[in-house]
Amino acid sequence: MDWNLYPASDFPAHHGAWDELQAQSAGLPFLESRFLQPLLDVFGQGNELLAIGRVGPSWRAAALLRPAGRLRWELFMPSQLPLGPWIGESPQMHLDPVLRRLPGFVLALGAPQIDSRYYANKAISKRQRSTAYIETAWVDVDRPFSDFWEERGKNLRQNTRKQRNKLHNSGVATRLECVTQDSAIEEALQQYGTLEGSGWKAADGTHVHLHNDQGRFYLSMLASFARIGRTRIYRYWFDDKVVAMDLCICAGRKIIILKTAYDEEVRTVSPSTLMREEQFDQLFGEGLWDRIEFYGKVLEWHTRWTPQKRAIYHCTAYRWPWLSQLQRWRERHSEPKAPCEPTPERTTSVG
């Protein structure tokens, strides 16, 4: 295979070939050019590269890359992207030759956040190593919702019923709405930002707002998917107030829940749980889906909805085998890291 490198500014000229190869491999909406181009436009630094591996004229693998510090490169990975942008044949097959084609003297090339569903977690040379990252959960849509709901734990079903009774007795009307039109995306995203901005993300400046980078990216990306009928923004209402939202995109028979937010001022019930019950009921009944993907670290609340999980891992190629061995030694002898604080339920994945 021949590998060629291009500045990422050339990516628009290659959207068609990228999307064709992507559809033949993972077929995930956030690995399409409709997702990746807005990411580059908003979060790119101008030094990213597009790597294309061909046999003759046919694309076999491709990736978006960026410098990652001194003597190191990695896949272009803003926090809004659930998986590393590698498509086609597995990264393990091609990281070594790509590393040697990179400009300058490069010691390591990292492929973070690789999904074991599509690429087995297996290094194929002594210059490579794989490390565990997280486990992610998904739901198979392969039976009536009534059967799925009956399989859920007794506590979830009882608590949900009690919360609905409490709202009913208080005269609160609930309603699930699914926004799909591109003309409604801006208003919906503004409402989402209001929900997310009411919590801890507002304090550290990472919440979605129409006038920050987060908001500009999500507005551009969601509107682009909406124009081809593949955006779904779920809004859950208590009377005339939005109390929970999901931002979703889809491809084929897969729907991805990118982000979730809820009103933290509502404390006596769980708006996101009530929304998810009605949302899943709707998704199961539509007959359009095989899988609902969370693409975030499995937390306790995920396990109430599904027992299924799989590994997401990092893969790194080093210029020489001894560098891989040195990295293993350093990790064994470094001080253990403090455990990460779990992410609140309102953000199910990235961003």
Secondary structure as UniProt FT lines:
FT   STRAND          2..7
FT   HELIX           8..14
FT   HELIX           15..24
FT   TURN            25..26
FT   HELIX           29..31
FT   HELIX           33..43
FT   STRAND          49..55
FT   TURN            56..57
FT   STRAND          58..67
FT   TURN            70..71
FT   STRAND          72..75
FT   TURN            79..80
FT   STRAND          86..88
FT   HELIX           91..101
FT   STRAND          108..115
FT   TURN            116..118
FT   TURN            126..127
FT   STRAND          128..140
FT   HELIX           145..151
FT   HELIX           154..169
FT   TURN            170..171
FT   STRAND          174..179
FT   HELIX           182..184
FT   HELIX           185..196
FT   TURN            197..198
FT   HELIX           200..204
FT   TURN            210..211
FT   HELIX           213..226
FT   TURN            227..229
FT   STRAND          231..238
FT   TURN            239..240
FT   STRAND          241..251
FT   TURN            252..253
FT   STRAND          254..262
FT   TURN            264..265
FT   HELIX           271..286
FT   STRAND          291..297
FT   HELIX           300..303
FT   TURN            304..305
FT   STRAND          309..318
FT   HELIX           321..333
FT   TURN            345..346
//
